[in-house]
Amino acid sequence: MAETSAASNLVKTGDGLSGQTLLAKHQSNELFVAIVGPAGAGSGTAAKRIQSFFEDDYHYEAVIIKASSLIRDAALSFGLEVPESGARKSLDSITKMQDRGDDLRKGNYLGGTEDHSAVARYILKKITSERARMQNVGGTQEGRVEPGGRKRVYIIDSLRHPAEANLLRRVYQDAFALVGIVCDPVVREKRIQVNLFDRAEWGSTETKESVRLFLDRDEDAPEKFGQHVSDTFHEADFFVDNSTAGEDDLSITGMNDQLKRFVSLVAQDRIVRPTIAETAMHHARSAQMRSACLSRQVGAALVNSGTIVSAGTNEAPKAGGGVYGEDFEPSDHSDHRCAFRETQGQKPGFDGPMPASPGYSPHQRKTCGVCGL
């Protein structure tokens, strides 16, 4: 296999450079930060704050890539209707943009091929064009632009489907981070009423019902190709609470300190110790991986006055006593967990056959008597 130019340069000798210097010379200094949050949580504001902190405190070239703009451009290129550019936002206009995003994931733009990560593909293309613009170069024959040595961060506002997050994470790997914006539902509803409706409409029953239906679709649409912000939110690496209102100066928000900490973590400018909540989540995650339940693994950590008292997980009791622990050797006769039970009927919410497993009959299973799932 032919060596890449960077690898070839690394093995050259006699240039007087140390190995560390050579690695630093050829490494990519790009970061990719995506935002996810339900409508009204303040994802756009978070993106602007992250951009400001990277630029002012760490001297990164920072660019915001708005997924909604890419959806708009794609819809226009296929002759589909979109809200008028520059017009005041309304619930109808945002709903129409939701429709265009659904069209993209459903495959209406791509010859009928349903692809739930379609928006992320447009994001990847936009990142390539932005990189070319900042480096003042054109793309290669394959459409790629190699990263330069300058520190850059691409901030993606925002993701609405877990397939988008999964694709971006697979492409950019450790250089990718997903930030989840938390916000009290009552606060979010109030923000949407203030920003999208006239004052006279704020308290009407019709307005409240319209906002509720809009939020339901945003968080978990009934169609698989629809928006699934709740599922995407669970993929986040860092969570920020934006329930507290900021000051009149829009650059001062309740997220500022949290976002500064996040930027410091990914910029790796100093040692940042984990909070007690983050430490507890680490213990809960470790406990979760010990569970032998094949339906759902759950871990928990008990914290008292800043001290982790205990951690535990859901276990599957074994016939005859004990649990399915690490020393358990599965066989067709001794493993009675739900995934291996030959049952008829259908588990509530389960819409397909279980994957093929040793000792498992290809029937849809019913609720497990051990774990209740």
Secondary structure, DSSP 8 states (H G I E B T S, - for coil): ----HHHHHHH--SS---HHHHHHHHS--EEEEEEE--TTS-HHHHHHHHHHHHHHHH--EEEEEEHHHHHHHHHHHTT-----TTS---HHHHHHHHHHHHHHHHTTTTTT---TTHHHHHHHHHHHHHHHHHHT----TTS-----SS-EEEEEE---SHHHHHHHHHHHGGGEEEEEEE--HHHHHHHHHHHHS-GGGTT-HHHHHHHHHHHHHHH--SSTTS--HHHHHTT-SEEEE--S---SSTT--TTHHHHHHHHHHHHT-S-----HHHHHHHHHHHHHTT---SS---EEEEEETTEEEEEEE---B-TTSSB--TT----TTT--SGGG----S--TT--S-----TT--SS-----TTT--
